[in-house]
């Protein structure tokens, strides 16, 4: 089987597992495509009425389910000669953490002394450590798992 279709799991020298090949991109493109299709479908009246019938308003998870829900995301980053692995975790990602992140970002934009930026920037560039400090105070966990020198690329 070609390397394109044969995505095997591998472990790096720190024991972290990663996917090889294009399949992670294909998997990430699927949800994005679905969201795009739903957004377009919501603009067409007959499709919008079908979409509205799929779920009753207020039919989301109960407060008990949200209280038991958690998330953990691991990020791998390489820049210059440095490689870091960071883990972010918190409560229910669908409701609780989303509201917390939006609220803390708004508070950071309104009240924190932020770096000057221009044009469209990421939240990290716009708010940086100020947002991370706010999120940590609100209960989100940021953990530096690995920090090491990057190996030279061929």
Secondary structure, DSSP 8 states (H G I E B T S, - for coil): --TTT---EEE-TTS-EEE-STHHHHHHHHHHHHHHHHHHHTTSHHHHHHHHHHS-TT-S--HHHHHH--EEEEEEEEETTEEEEEEEEES-TTTHHHHHHHHHHHHHHHHS------SS--HHHHHHHHHHHHHHHTT-EEEEEEEEE-----
